Amino acid sequence: MSKKVKSKRVSGKKAPQDTPLVVYLWIVGLGLMGYLVVGEIMLGANPHPLHWVSGIVGAVVGYFVGWLWYRKRGDVF
């Protein structure tokens, strides 16, 4: 008897794609830059929660920049 191999395609739709490594690198990179540069250096005298907000904003921007990089240049490997 032969085994039937199931396709990853379900009802004509593509299988969900994993997030590329380059997106994670941009998230971490811009998140750290947002926290360290914007939060610590530029907003150093302001309350501490603003440092976390600047890191989160940097990570969100990094997500979108990472996907744009992936669409234009591909993954890092």
Predicted model as a PDB file, atoms N, CA, C, CB and O in Angstrom, pLDDT in the B-factor column:
MODEL        1                                                                  
ATOM      1  N   MET A   1       0.825  -1.177   0.000  1.00 56.00           N  
ATOM      2  CA  MET A   1       0.000   0.000   0.000  1.00 56.00           C  
ATOM      3  C   MET A   1       0.875   1.247   0.000  1.00 56.00           C  
ATOM      4  CB  MET A   1      -0.942  -0.006   1.200  1.00 56.00           C  
ATOM      5  O   MET A   1       1.952   1.278   0.594  1.00 56.00           O  
ATOM      6  N   SER A   2       0.398   2.233  -0.657  1.00 59.00           N  
ATOM      7  CA  SER A   2       1.167   3.471  -0.702  1.00 59.00           C  
ATOM      8  C   SER A   2       0.544   4.507   0.227  1.00 59.00           C  
ATOM      9  CB  SER A   2       1.243   4.014  -2.144  1.00 59.00           C  
ATOM     10  O   SER A   2      -0.670   4.554   0.422  1.00 59.00           O  
ATOM     11  N   LYS A   3       1.410   5.325   0.784  1.00 62.00           N  
ATOM     12  CA  LYS A   3       0.938   6.396   1.652  1.00 62.00           C  
ATOM     13  C   LYS A   3       0.574   7.606   0.806  1.00 62.00           C  
ATOM     14  CB  LYS A   3       2.007   6.766   2.708  1.00 62.00           C  
ATOM     15  O   LYS A   3       1.222   7.901  -0.198  1.00 62.00           O  
ATOM     16  N   LYS A   4      -0.441   8.278   1.216  1.00 60.00           N  
ATOM     17  CA  LYS A   4      -0.797   9.518   0.562  1.00 60.00           C  
ATOM     18  C   LYS A   4      -0.164  10.653   1.343  1.00 60.00           C  
ATOM     19  CB  LYS A   4      -2.338   9.689   0.462  1.00 60.00           C  
ATOM     20  O   LYS A   4      -0.287  10.728   2.565  1.00 60.00           O  
ATOM     21  N   VAL A   5       0.504  11.521   0.637  1.00 57.00           N  
ATOM     22  CA  VAL A   5       1.151  12.658   1.267  1.00 57.00           C  
ATOM     23  C   VAL A   5       0.176  13.823   1.253  1.00 57.00           C  
ATOM     24  CB  VAL A   5       2.485  13.028   0.546  1.00 57.00           C  
ATOM     25  O   VAL A   5      -0.331  14.224   0.204  1.00 57.00           O  
ATOM     26  N   LYS A   6      -0.074  14.353   2.435  1.00 57.00           N  
ATOM     27  CA  LYS A   6      -0.980  15.493   2.520  1.00 57.00           C  
ATOM     28  C   LYS A   6      -0.236  16.760   2.135  1.00 57.00           C  
ATOM     29  CB  LYS A   6      -1.579  15.623   3.940  1.00 57.00           C  
ATOM     30  O   LYS A   6       0.906  16.984   2.538  1.00 57.00           O  
ATOM     31  N   SER A   7      -0.893  17.554   1.370  1.00 52.00           N  
ATOM     32  CA  SER A   7      -0.325  18.830   0.971  1.00 52.00           C  
ATOM     33  C   SER A   7      -0.569  19.859   2.066  1.00 52.00           C  
ATOM     34  CB  SER A   7      -0.924  19.304  -0.371  1.00 52.00           C  
ATOM     35  O   SER A   7      -1.540  19.757   2.817  1.00 52.00           O  
ATOM     36  N   LYS A   8       0.303  20.840   2.155  1.00 55.00           N  
ATOM     37  CA  LYS A   8       0.124  21.907   3.127  1.00 55.00           C  
ATOM     38  C   LYS A   8      -0.915  22.926   2.677  1.00 55.00           C  
ATOM     39  CB  LYS A   8       1.441  22.597   3.382  1.00 55.00           C  
ATOM     40  O   LYS A   8      -1.284  23.826   3.432  1.00 55.00           O  
ATOM     41  N   ARG A   9      -1.369  22.781   1.481  1.00 55.00           N  
ATOM     42  CA  ARG A   9      -2.389  23.691   0.973  1.00 55.00           C  
ATOM     43  C   ARG A   9      -3.758  23.194   1.407  1.00 55.00           C  
ATOM     44  CB  ARG A   9      -2.311  23.813  -0.571  1.00 55.00           C  
ATOM     45  O   ARG A   9      -4.095  22.023   1.229  1.00 55.00           O  
ATOM     46  N   VAL A  10      -4.522  24.075   1.964  1.00 54.00           N  
ATOM     47  CA  VAL A  10      -5.857  23.730   2.423  1.00 54.00           C  
ATOM     48  C   VAL A  10      -6.855  24.558   1.634  1.00 54.00           C  
ATOM     49  CB  VAL A  10      -6.012  23.966   3.956  1.00 54.00           C  
ATOM     50  O   VAL A  10      -6.837  25.788   1.692  1.00 54.00           O  
ATOM     51  N   SER A  11      -7.696  23.903   0.921  1.00 62.00           N  
ATOM     52  CA  SER A  11      -8.759  24.535   0.125  1.00 62.00           C  
ATOM     53  C   SER A  11      -8.243  25.672  -0.751  1.00 62.00           C  
ATOM     54  CB  SER A  11      -9.847  25.061   1.040  1.00 62.00           C  
ATOM     55  O   SER A  11      -8.874  26.726  -0.830  1.00 62.00           O  
ATOM     56  N   GLY A  12      -7.110  25.471  -1.406  1.00 65.00           N  
ATOM     57  CA  GLY A  12      -6.591  26.451  -2.357  1.00 65.00           C  
ATOM     58  C   GLY A  12      -5.857  27.627  -1.733  1.00 65.00           C  
ATOM     59  O   GLY A  12      -5.403  28.516  -2.454  1.00 65.00           O  
ATOM     60  N   LYS A  13      -5.730  27.654  -0.415  1.00 72.00           N  
ATOM     61  CA  LYS A  13      -5.027  28.751   0.251  1.00 72.00           C  
ATOM     62  C   LYS A  13      -3.590  28.341   0.520  1.00 72.00           C  
ATOM     63  CB  LYS A  13      -5.736  29.148   1.572  1.00 72.00           C  
ATOM     64  O   LYS A  13      -3.287  27.157   0.663  1.00 72.00           O  
ATOM     65  N   LYS A  14      -2.712  29.325   0.586  1.00 71.00           N  
ATOM     66  CA  LYS A  14      -1.321  29.049   0.925  1.00 71.00           C  
ATOM     67  C   LYS A  14      -1.208  28.690   2.402  1.00 71.00           C  
ATOM     68  CB  LYS A  14      -0.425  30.263   0.592  1.00 71.00           C  
ATOM     69  O   LYS A  14      -2.007  29.133   3.227  1.00 71.00           O  
ATOM     70  N   ALA A  15      -0.210  27.885   2.716  1.00 64.00           N  
ATOM     71  CA  ALA A  15       0.060  27.568   4.112  1.00 64.00           C  
ATOM     72  C   ALA A  15       0.600  28.819   4.796  1.00 64.00           C  
ATOM     73  CB  ALA A  15       1.065  26.379   4.238  1.00 64.00           C  
ATOM     74  O   ALA A  15       1.271  29.627   4.155  1.00 64.00           O  
ATOM     75  N   PRO A  16       0.319  28.994   6.084  1.00 71.00           N  
ATOM     76  CA  PRO A  16       0.825  30.183   6.770  1.00 71.00           C  
ATOM     77  C   PRO A  16       2.351  30.214   6.762  1.00 71.00           C  
ATOM     78  CB  PRO A  16       0.304  30.231   8.212  1.00 71.00           C  
ATOM     79  O   PRO A  16       3.005  29.191   6.966  1.00 71.00           O  
ATOM     80  N   GLN A  17       2.896  31.378   6.530  1.00 80.00           N  
ATOM     81  CA  GLN A  17       4.341  31.536   6.430  1.00 80.00           C  
ATOM     82  C   GLN A  17       4.902  31.992   7.767  1.00 80.00           C  
ATOM     83  CB  GLN A  17       4.709  32.538   5.317  1.00 80.00           C  
ATOM     84  O   GLN A  17       4.307  32.830   8.445  1.00 80.00           O  
ATOM     85  N   ASP A  18       6.052  31.438   8.145  1.00 88.00           N  
ATOM     86  CA  ASP A  18       6.709  31.875   9.365  1.00 88.00           C  
ATOM     87  C   ASP A  18       7.308  33.252   9.162  1.00 88.00           C  
ATOM     88  CB  ASP A  18       7.789  30.875   9.793  1.00 88.00           C  
ATOM     89  O   ASP A  18       7.573  33.672   8.035  1.00 88.00           O  
ATOM     90  N   THR A  19       7.515  33.944  10.260  1.00 87.00           N  
ATOM     91  CA  THR A  19       8.126  35.261  10.201  1.00 87.00           C  
ATOM     92  C   THR A  19       9.613  35.099   9.904  1.00 87.00           C  
ATOM     93  CB  THR A  19       7.904  36.042  11.527  1.00 87.00           C  
ATOM     94  O   THR A  19      10.287  34.320  10.577  1.00 87.00           O  
ATOM     95  N   PRO A  20      10.139  35.816   8.911  1.00 91.00           N  
ATOM     96  CA  PRO A  20      11.560  35.690   8.565  1.00 91.00           C  
ATOM     97  C   PRO A  20      12.477  36.240   9.667  1.00 91.00           C  
ATOM     98  CB  PRO A  20      11.842  36.419   7.248  1.00 91.00           C  
ATOM     99  O   PRO A  20      12.076  37.077  10.476  1.00 91.00           O  
ATOM    100  N   LEU A  21      13.697  35.751   9.671  1.00 92.00           N  
ATOM    101  CA  LEU A  21      14.680  36.163  10.670  1.00 92.00           C  
ATOM    102  C   LEU A  21      14.976  37.653  10.599  1.00 92.00           C  
ATOM    103  CB  LEU A  21      15.961  35.379  10.493  1.00 92.00           C  
ATOM    104  O   LEU A  21      15.190  38.288  11.632  1.00 92.00           O  
ATOM    105  N   VAL A  22      14.991  38.214   9.411  1.00 93.00           N  
ATOM    106  CA  VAL A  22      15.325  39.628   9.262  1.00 93.00           C  
ATOM    107  C   VAL A  22      14.312  40.509   9.996  1.00 93.00           C  
ATOM    108  CB  VAL A  22      15.380  40.009   7.775  1.00 93.00           C  
ATOM    109  O   VAL A  22      14.672  41.584  10.476  1.00 93.00           O  
ATOM    110  N   VAL A  23      13.075  40.081  10.089  1.00 93.00           N  
ATOM    111  CA  VAL A  23      12.066  40.862  10.802  1.00 93.00           C  
ATOM    112  C   VAL A  23      12.383  40.877  12.298  1.00 93.00           C  
ATOM    113  CB  VAL A  23      10.645  40.287  10.551  1.00 93.00           C  
ATOM    114  O   VAL A  23      12.294  41.919  12.946  1.00 93.00           O  
ATOM    115  N   TYR A  24      12.753  39.720  12.839  1.00 94.00           N  
ATOM    116  CA  TYR A  24      13.119  39.662  14.249  1.00 94.00           C  
ATOM    117  C   TYR A  24      14.357  40.514  14.547  1.00 94.00           C  
ATOM    118  CB  TYR A  24      13.366  38.215  14.666  1.00 94.00           C  
ATOM    119  O   TYR A  24      14.431  41.168  15.587  1.00 94.00           O  
ATOM    120  N   LEU A  25      15.314  40.501  13.642  1.00 95.00           N  
ATOM    121  CA  LEU A  25      16.516  41.313  13.845  1.00 95.00           C  
ATOM    122  C   LEU A  25      16.188  42.801  13.875  1.00 95.00           C  
ATOM    123  CB  LEU A  25      17.539  41.030  12.747  1.00 95.00           C  
ATOM    124  O   LEU A  25      16.719  43.538  14.706  1.00 95.00           O  
ATOM    125  N   TRP A  26      15.317  43.244  12.974  1.00 95.00           N  
ATOM    126  CA  TRP A  26      14.909  44.655  12.977  1.00 95.00           C  
ATOM    127  C   TRP A  26      14.118  45.004  14.232  1.00 95.00           C  
ATOM    128  CB  TRP A  26      14.072  44.971  11.731  1.00 95.00           C  
ATOM    129  O   TRP A  26      14.278  46.095  14.779  1.00 95.00           O  
ATOM    130  N   ILE A  27      13.263  44.088  14.698  1.00 96.00           N  
ATOM    131  CA  ILE A  27      12.490  44.350  15.914  1.00 96.00           C  
ATOM    132  C   ILE A  27      13.423  44.540  17.103  1.00 96.00           C  
ATOM    133  CB  ILE A  27      11.500  43.199  16.190  1.00 96.00           C  
ATOM    134  O   ILE A  27      13.294  45.510  17.850  1.00 96.00           O  
ATOM    135  N   VAL A  28      14.353  43.625  17.275  1.00 96.00           N  
ATOM    136  CA  VAL A  28      15.286  43.708  18.402  1.00 96.00           C  
ATOM    137  C   VAL A  28      16.193  44.929  18.256  1.00 96.00           C  
ATOM    138  CB  VAL A  28      16.133  42.421  18.501  1.00 96.00           C  
ATOM    139  O   VAL A  28      16.424  45.654  19.224  1.00 96.00           O  
ATOM    140  N   GLY A  29      16.703  45.152  17.052  1.00 95.00           N  
ATOM    141  CA  GLY A  29      17.622  46.265  16.838  1.00 95.00           C  
ATOM    142  C   GLY A  29      16.982  47.622  17.080  1.00 95.00           C  
ATOM    143  O   GLY A  29      17.529  48.441  17.818  1.00 95.00           O  
ATOM    144  N   LEU A  30      15.837  47.868  16.473  1.00 94.00           N  
ATOM    145  CA  LEU A  30      15.195  49.162  16.667  1.00 94.00           C  
ATOM    146  C   LEU A  30      14.561  49.291  18.045  1.00 94.00           C  
ATOM    147  CB  LEU A  30      14.147  49.383  15.602  1.00 94.00           C  
ATOM    148  O   LEU A  30      14.438  50.400  18.566  1.00 94.00           O  
ATOM    149  N   GLY A  31      14.157  48.176  18.642  1.00 93.00           N  
ATOM    150  CA  GLY A  31      13.660  48.222  20.017  1.00 93.00           C  
ATOM    151  C   GLY A  31      14.744  48.660  20.985  1.00 93.00           C  
ATOM    152  O   GLY A  31      14.515  49.508  21.847  1.00 93.00           O  
ATOM    153  N   LEU A  32      15.933  48.074  20.837  1.00 92.00           N  
ATOM    154  CA  LEU A  32      17.063  48.487  21.688  1.00 92.00           C  
ATOM    155  C   LEU A  32      17.497  49.919  21.398  1.00 92.00           C  
ATOM    156  CB  LEU A  32      18.249  47.543  21.490  1.00 92.00           C  
ATOM    157  O   LEU A  32      17.794  50.683  22.317  1.00 92.00           O  
ATOM    158  N   MET A  33      17.531  50.275  20.126  1.00 91.00           N  
ATOM    159  CA  MET A  33      17.914  51.649  19.780  1.00 91.00           C  
ATOM    160  C   MET A  33      16.899  52.645  20.340  1.00 91.00           C  
ATOM    161  CB  MET A  33      18.030  51.812  18.247  1.00 91.00           C  
ATOM    162  O   MET A  33      17.275  53.699  20.853  1.00 91.00           O  
ATOM    163  N   GLY A  34      15.627  52.310  20.241  1.00 88.00           N  
ATOM    164  CA  GLY A  34      14.607  53.193  20.798  1.00 88.00           C  
ATOM    165  C   GLY A  34      14.750  53.336  22.298  1.00 88.00           C  
ATOM    166  O   GLY A  34      14.634  54.438  22.835  1.00 88.00           O  
ATOM    167  N   TYR A  35      15.001  52.229  22.979  1.00 86.00           N  
ATOM    168  CA  TYR A  35      15.140  52.289  24.434  1.00 86.00           C  
ATOM    169  C   TYR A  35      16.406  53.035  24.847  1.00 86.00           C  
ATOM    170  CB  TYR A  35      15.153  50.880  25.021  1.00 86.00           C  
ATOM    171  O   TYR A  35      16.367  53.907  25.716  1.00 86.00           O  
ATOM    172  N   LEU A  36      17.532  52.684  24.217  1.00 86.00           N  
ATOM    173  CA  LEU A  36      18.804  53.270  24.643  1.00 86.00           C  
ATOM    174  C   LEU A  36      18.996  54.700  24.151  1.00 86.00           C  
ATOM    175  CB  LEU A  36      19.945  52.418  24.157  1.00 86.00           C  
ATOM    176  O   LEU A  36      19.314  55.591  24.939  1.00 86.00           O  
ATOM    177  N   VAL A  37      18.804  54.921  22.863  1.00 85.00           N  
ATOM    178  CA  VAL A  37      19.088  56.248  22.302  1.00 85.00           C  
ATOM    179  C   VAL A  37      17.995  57.238  22.665  1.00 85.00           C  
ATOM    180  CB  VAL A  37      19.236  56.170  20.777  1.00 85.00           C  
ATOM    181  O   VAL A  37      18.267  58.288  23.248  1.00 85.00           O  
ATOM    182  N   VAL A  38      16.764  56.904  22.322  1.00 82.00           N  
ATOM    183  CA  VAL A  38      15.677  57.849  22.591  1.00 82.00           C  
ATOM    184  C   VAL A  38      15.350  57.889  24.070  1.00 82.00           C  
ATOM    185  CB  VAL A  38      14.428  57.478  21.790  1.00 82.00           C  
ATOM    186  O   VAL A  38      15.238  58.968  24.652  1.00 82.00           O  
ATOM    187  N   GLY A  39      15.195  56.722  24.690  1.00 77.00           N  
ATOM    188  CA  GLY A  39      14.786  56.670  26.088  1.00 77.00           C  
ATOM    189  C   GLY A  39      15.832  57.161  27.062  1.00 77.00           C  
ATOM    190  O   GLY A  39      15.525  57.958  27.948  1.00 77.00           O  
ATOM    191  N   GLU A  40      17.048  56.709  26.918  1.00 77.00           N  
ATOM    192  CA  GLU A  40      18.086  57.049  27.889  1.00 77.00           C  
ATOM    193  C   GLU A  40      18.781  58.369  27.591  1.00 77.00           C  
ATOM    194  CB  GLU A  40      19.107  55.954  27.941  1.00 77.00           C  
ATOM    195  O   GLU A  40      18.984  59.177  28.497  1.00 77.00           O  
ATOM    196  N   ILE A  41      19.145  58.598  26.347  1.00 79.00           N  
ATOM    197  CA  ILE A  41      19.931  59.787  26.019  1.00 79.00           C  
ATOM    198  C   ILE A  41      19.040  61.019  25.842  1.00 79.00           C  
ATOM    199  CB  ILE A  41      20.746  59.544  24.747  1.00 79.00           C  
ATOM    200  O   ILE A  41      19.286  62.057  26.458  1.00 79.00           O  
ATOM    201  N   MET A  42      18.013  60.909  25.008  1.00 77.00           N  
ATOM    202  CA  MET A  42      17.200  62.081  24.702  1.00 77.00           C  
ATOM    203  C   MET A  42      16.159  62.373  25.782  1.00 77.00           C  
ATOM    204  CB  MET A  42      16.512  61.893  23.371  1.00 77.00           C  
ATOM    205  O   MET A  42      15.861  63.537  26.047  1.00 77.00           O  
ATOM    206  N   LEU A  43      15.603  61.337  26.408  1.00 72.00           N  
ATOM    207  CA  LEU A  43      14.581  61.536  27.432  1.00 72.00           C  
ATOM    208  C   LEU A  43      15.102  61.164  28.816  1.00 72.00           C  
ATOM    209  CB  LEU A  43      13.337  60.715  27.104  1.00 72.00           C  
ATOM    210  O   LEU A  43      14.325  60.743  29.672  1.00 72.00           O  
ATOM    211  N   GLY A  44      16.376  61.309  29.043  1.00 71.00           N  
ATOM    212  CA  GLY A  44      16.998  60.865  30.288  1.00 71.00           C  
ATOM    213  C   GLY A  44      16.433  61.503  31.533  1.00 71.00           C  
ATOM    214  O   GLY A  44      16.421  60.862  32.584  1.00 71.00           O  
ATOM    215  N   ALA A  45      15.968  62.727  31.467  1.00 66.00           N  
ATOM    216  CA  ALA A  45      15.469  63.426  32.649  1.00 66.00           C  
ATOM    217  C   ALA A  45      13.982  63.152  32.888  1.00 66.00           C  
ATOM    218  CB  ALA A  45      15.704  64.925  32.506  1.00 66.00           C  
ATOM    219  O   ALA A  45      13.456  63.510  33.942  1.00 66.00           O  
ATOM    220  N   ASN A  46      13.306  62.532  31.938  1.00 69.00           N  
ATOM    221  CA  ASN A  46      11.874  62.278  32.075  1.00 69.00           C  
ATOM    222  C   ASN A  46      11.620  60.984  32.843  1.00 69.00           C  
ATOM    223  CB  ASN A  46      11.208  62.212  30.696  1.00 69.00           C  
ATOM    224  O   ASN A  46      12.548  60.205  33.061  1.00 69.00           O  
ATOM    225  N   PRO A  47      10.380  60.748  33.252  1.00 69.00           N  
ATOM    226  CA  PRO A  47      10.065  59.530  34.014  1.00 69.00           C  
ATOM    227  C   PRO A  47      10.419  58.245  33.268  1.00 69.00           C  
ATOM    228  CB  PRO A  47       8.596  59.513  34.364  1.00 69.00           C  
ATOM    229  O   PRO A  47      10.452  58.213  32.038  1.00 69.00           O  
ATOM    230  N   HIS A  48      10.679  57.203  34.026  1.00 74.00           N  
ATOM    231  CA  HIS A  48      11.152  55.946  33.467  1.00 74.00           C  
ATOM    232  C   HIS A  48      10.169  55.262  32.507  1.00 74.00           C  
ATOM    233  CB  HIS A  48      11.472  55.016  34.576  1.00 74.00           C  
ATOM    234  O   HIS A  48      10.637  54.645  31.550  1.00 74.00           O  
ATOM    235  N   PRO A  49       8.853  55.325  32.689  1.00 79.00           N  
ATOM    236  CA  PRO A  49       7.960  54.637  31.738  1.00 79.00           C  
ATOM    237  C   PRO A  49       8.120  55.132  30.295  1.00 79.00           C  
ATOM    238  CB  PRO A  49       6.513  54.817  32.170  1.00 79.00           C  
ATOM    239  O   PRO A  49       7.819  54.392  29.359  1.00 79.00           O  
ATOM    240  N   LEU A  50       8.583  56.354  30.104  1.00 80.00           N  
ATOM    241  CA  LEU A  50       8.791  56.835  28.746  1.00 80.00           C  
ATOM    242  C   LEU A  50       9.914  56.073  28.043  1.00 80.00           C  
ATOM    243  CB  LEU A  50       9.102  58.323  28.762  1.00 80.00           C  
ATOM    244  O   LEU A  50       9.915  55.964  26.817  1.00 80.00           O  
ATOM    245  N   HIS A  51      10.860  55.550  28.806  1.00 80.00           N  
ATOM    246  CA  HIS A  51      11.928  54.747  28.218  1.00 80.00           C  
ATOM    247  C   HIS A  51      11.341  53.466  27.633  1.00 80.00           C  
ATOM    248  CB  HIS A  51      13.016  54.418  29.273  1.00 80.00           C  
ATOM    249  O   HIS A  51      11.701  53.067  26.526  1.00 80.00           O  
ATOM    250  N   TRP A  52      10.437  52.821  28.372  1.00 83.00           N  
ATOM    251  CA  TRP A  52       9.817  51.592  27.893  1.00 83.00           C  
ATOM    252  C   TRP A  52       8.942  51.861  26.680  1.00 83.00           C  
ATOM    253  CB  TRP A  52       8.994  50.943  29.001  1.00 83.00           C  
ATOM    254  O   TRP A  52       8.921  51.074  25.733  1.00 83.00           O  
ATOM    255  N   VAL A  53       8.220  52.979  26.711  1.00 86.00           N  
ATOM    256  CA  VAL A  53       7.367  53.317  25.568  1.00 86.00           C  
ATOM    257  C   VAL A  53       8.215  53.540  24.324  1.00 86.00           C  
ATOM    258  CB  VAL A  53       6.522  54.572  25.869  1.00 86.00           C  
ATOM    259  O   VAL A  53       7.843  53.099  23.236  1.00 86.00           O  
ATOM    260  N   SER A  54       9.341  54.214  24.470  1.00 86.00           N  
ATOM    261  CA  SER A  54      10.200  54.448  23.309  1.00 86.00           C  
ATOM    262  C   SER A  54      10.770  53.128  22.777  1.00 86.00           C  
ATOM    263  CB  SER A  54      11.344  55.415  23.676  1.00 86.00           C  
ATOM    264  O   SER A  54      10.940  52.983  21.567  1.00 86.00           O  
ATOM    265  N   GLY A  55      11.065  52.177  23.645  1.00 88.00           N  
ATOM    266  CA  GLY A  55      11.524  50.862  23.202  1.00 88.00           C  
ATOM    267  C   GLY A  55      10.445  50.090  22.469  1.00 88.00           C  
ATOM    268  O   GLY A  55      10.718  49.433  21.464  1.00 88.00           O  
ATOM    269  N   ILE A  56       9.212  50.166  22.969  1.00 93.00           N  
ATOM    270  CA  ILE A  56       8.095  49.473  22.313  1.00 93.00           C  
ATOM    271  C   ILE A  56       7.796  50.097  20.962  1.00 93.00           C  
ATOM    272  CB  ILE A  56       6.838  49.508  23.197  1.00 93.00           C  
ATOM    273  O   ILE A  56       7.552  49.382  19.990  1.00 93.00           O  
ATOM    274  N   VAL A  57       7.812  51.420  20.889  1.00 93.00           N  
ATOM    275  CA  VAL A  57       7.583  52.098  19.609  1.00 93.00           C  
ATOM    276  C   VAL A  57       8.677  51.722  18.612  1.00 93.00           C  
ATOM    277  CB  VAL A  57       7.536  53.637  19.803  1.00 93.00           C  
ATOM    278  O   VAL A  57       8.394  51.494  17.435  1.00 93.00           O  
ATOM    279  N   GLY A  58       9.916  51.656  19.074  1.00 94.00           N  
ATOM    280  CA  GLY A  58      11.020  51.240  18.208  1.00 94.00           C  
ATOM    281  C   GLY A  58      10.837  49.816  17.703  1.00 94.00           C  
ATOM    282  O   GLY A  58      11.138  49.532  16.543  1.00 94.00           O  
ATOM    283  N   ALA A  59      10.346  48.911  18.557  1.00 96.00           N  
ATOM    284  CA  ALA A  59      10.128  47.526  18.153  1.00 96.00           C  
ATOM    285  C   ALA A  59       8.993  47.421  17.129  1.00 96.00           C  
ATOM    286  CB  ALA A  59       9.816  46.660  19.379  1.00 96.00           C  
ATOM    287  O   ALA A  59       9.080  46.631  16.188  1.00 96.00           O  
ATOM    288  N   VAL A  60       7.940  48.205  17.305  1.00 96.00           N  
ATOM    289  CA  VAL A  60       6.829  48.181  16.348  1.00 96.00           C  
ATOM    290  C   VAL A  60       7.289  48.719  15.003  1.00 96.00           C  
ATOM    291  CB  VAL A  60       5.630  49.002  16.873  1.00 96.00           C  
ATOM    292  O   VAL A  60       6.949  48.162  13.960  1.00 96.00           O  
ATOM    293  N   VAL A  61       8.054  49.793  15.022  1.00 96.00           N  
ATOM    294  CA  VAL A  61       8.603  50.337  13.776  1.00 96.00           C  
ATOM    295  C   VAL A  61       9.544  49.312  13.141  1.00 96.00           C  
ATOM    296  CB  VAL A  61       9.352  51.679  14.037  1.00 96.00           C  
ATOM    297  O   VAL A  61       9.557  49.157  11.920  1.00 96.00           O  
ATOM    298  N   GLY A  62      10.328  48.615  13.962  1.00 96.00           N  
ATOM    299  CA  GLY A  62      11.223  47.580  13.466  1.00 96.00           C  
ATOM    300  C   GLY A  62      10.497  46.439  12.798  1.00 96.00           C  
ATOM    301  O   GLY A  62      11.011  45.856  11.843  1.00 96.00           O  
ATOM    302  N   TYR A  63       9.303  46.102  13.280  1.00 96.00           N  
ATOM    303  CA  TYR A  63       8.500  45.057  12.653  1.00 96.00           C  
ATOM    304  C   TYR A  63       8.166  45.431  11.215  1.00 96.00           C  
ATOM    305  CB  TYR A  63       7.213  44.812  13.453  1.00 96.00           C  
ATOM    306  O   TYR A  63       8.339  44.627  10.299  1.00 96.00           O  
ATOM    307  N   PHE A  64       7.690  46.645  11.025  1.00 96.00           N  
ATOM    308  CA  PHE A  64       7.303  47.069   9.681  1.00 96.00           C  
ATOM    309  C   PHE A  64       8.520  47.280   8.778  1.00 96.00           C  
ATOM    310  CB  PHE A  64       6.482  48.352   9.754  1.00 96.00           C  
ATOM    311  O   PHE A  64       8.472  46.951   7.593  1.00 96.00           O  
ATOM    312  N   VAL A  65       9.592  47.814   9.318  1.00 95.00           N  
ATOM    313  CA  VAL A  65      10.811  47.988   8.529  1.00 95.00           C  
ATOM    314  C   VAL A  65      11.379  46.625   8.139  1.00 95.00           C  
ATOM    315  CB  VAL A  65      11.864  48.808   9.319  1.00 95.00           C  
ATOM    316  O   VAL A  65      11.868  46.450   7.023  1.00 95.00           O  
ATOM    317  N   GLY A  66      11.313  45.664   9.054  1.00 94.00           N  
ATOM    318  CA  GLY A  66      11.788  44.312   8.749  1.00 94.00           C  
ATOM    319  C   GLY A  66      11.010  43.665   7.628  1.00 94.00           C  
ATOM    320  O   GLY A  66      11.598  43.010   6.768  1.00 94.00           O  
ATOM    321  N   TRP A  67       9.689  43.835   7.619  1.00 93.00           N  
ATOM    322  CA  TRP A  67       8.893  43.261   6.530  1.00 93.00           C  
ATOM    323  C   TRP A  67       9.164  43.976   5.214  1.00 93.00           C  
ATOM    324  CB  TRP A  67       7.400  43.331   6.864  1.00 93.00           C  
ATOM    325  O   TRP A  67       9.194  43.345   4.157  1.00 93.00           O  
ATOM    326  N   LEU A  68       9.361  45.282   5.272  1.00 95.00           N  
ATOM    327  CA  LEU A  68       9.711  46.000   4.047  1.00 95.00           C  
ATOM    328  C   LEU A  68      11.063  45.529   3.505  1.00 95.00           C  
ATOM    329  CB  LEU A  68       9.742  47.519   4.305  1.00 95.00           C  
ATOM    330  O   LEU A  68      11.220  45.336   2.299  1.00 95.00           O  
ATOM    331  N   TRP A  69      12.024  45.346   4.390  1.00 92.00           N  
ATOM    332  CA  TRP A  69      13.346  44.840   3.998  1.00 92.00           C  
ATOM    333  C   TRP A  69      13.207  43.446   3.381  1.00 92.00           C  
ATOM    334  CB  TRP A  69      14.309  44.798   5.224  1.00 92.00           C  
ATOM    335  O   TRP A  69      13.826  43.156   2.357  1.00 92.00           O  
ATOM    336  N   TYR A  70      12.403  42.592   3.996  1.00 93.00           N  
ATOM    337  CA  TYR A  70      12.214  41.232   3.493  1.00 93.00           C  
ATOM    338  C   TYR A  70      11.575  41.248   2.107  1.00 93.00           C  
ATOM    339  CB  TYR A  70      11.349  40.414   4.466  1.00 93.00           C  
ATOM    340  O   TYR A  70      11.972  40.473   1.238  1.00 93.00           O  
ATOM    341  N   ARG A  71      10.596  42.115   1.890  1.00 92.00           N  
ATOM    342  CA  ARG A  71       9.924  42.187   0.590  1.00 92.00           C  
ATOM    343  C   ARG A  71      10.879  42.709  -0.497  1.00 92.00           C  
ATOM    344  CB  ARG A  71       8.676  43.095   0.684  1.00 92.00           C  
ATOM    345  O   ARG A  71      10.800  42.294  -1.653  1.00 92.00           O  
ATOM    346  N   LYS A  72      11.777  43.621  -0.111  1.00 92.00           N  
ATOM    347  CA  LYS A  72      12.669  44.221  -1.099  1.00 92.00           C  
ATOM    348  C   LYS A  72      13.946  43.395  -1.338  1.00 92.00           C  
ATOM    349  CB  LYS A  72      13.045  45.621  -0.656  1.00 92.00           C  
ATOM    350  O   LYS A  72      14.339  43.176  -2.484  1.00 92.00           O  
ATOM    351  N   ARG A  73      14.586  42.941  -0.257  1.00 89.00           N  
ATOM    352  CA  ARG A  73      15.892  42.280  -0.363  1.00 89.00           C  
ATOM    353  C   ARG A  73      15.904  40.819   0.024  1.00 89.00           C  
ATOM    354  CB  ARG A  73      16.866  42.989   0.474  1.00 89.00           C  
ATOM    355  O   ARG A  73      16.891  40.132  -0.239  1.00 89.00           O  
ATOM    356  N   GLY A  74      14.856  40.318   0.633  1.00 87.00           N  
ATOM    357  CA  GLY A  74      14.841  38.924   1.057  1.00 87.00           C  
ATOM    358  C   GLY A  74      15.369  38.761   2.473  1.00 87.00           C  
ATOM    359  O   GLY A  74      15.664  39.738   3.161  1.00 87.00           O  
ATOM    360  N   ASP A  75      15.480  37.520   2.889  1.00 86.00           N  
ATOM    361  CA  ASP A  75      15.937  37.210   4.235  1.00 86.00           C  
ATOM    362  C   ASP A  75      17.455  37.322   4.314  1.00 86.00           C  
ATOM    363  CB  ASP A  75      15.478  35.805   4.654  1.00 86.00           C  
ATOM    364  O   ASP A  75      18.127  37.449   3.290  1.00 86.00           O  
ATOM    365  N   VAL A  76      17.995  37.275   5.531  1.00 81.00           N  
ATOM    366  CA  VAL A  76      19.439  37.435   5.703  1.00 81.00           C  
ATOM    367  C   VAL A  76      20.213  36.182   5.337  1.00 81.00           C  
ATOM    368  CB  VAL A  76      19.750  37.817   7.126  1.00 81.00           C  
ATOM    369  O   VAL A  76      21.409  36.265   5.055  1.00 81.00           O  
ATOM    370  N   PHE A  77      19.573  35.035   5.332  1.00 73.00           N  
ATOM    371  CA  PHE A  77      20.249  33.783   4.964  1.00 73.00           C  
ATOM    372  C   PHE A  77      19.659  33.229   3.717  1.00 73.00           C  
ATOM    373  CB  PHE A  77      20.160  32.754   6.077  1.00 73.00           C  
ATOM    374  O   PHE A  77      20.091  32.178   3.244  1.00 73.00           O  
TER     375      PHE A  77                                                      
ENDMDL                                                                          
END                                                                             
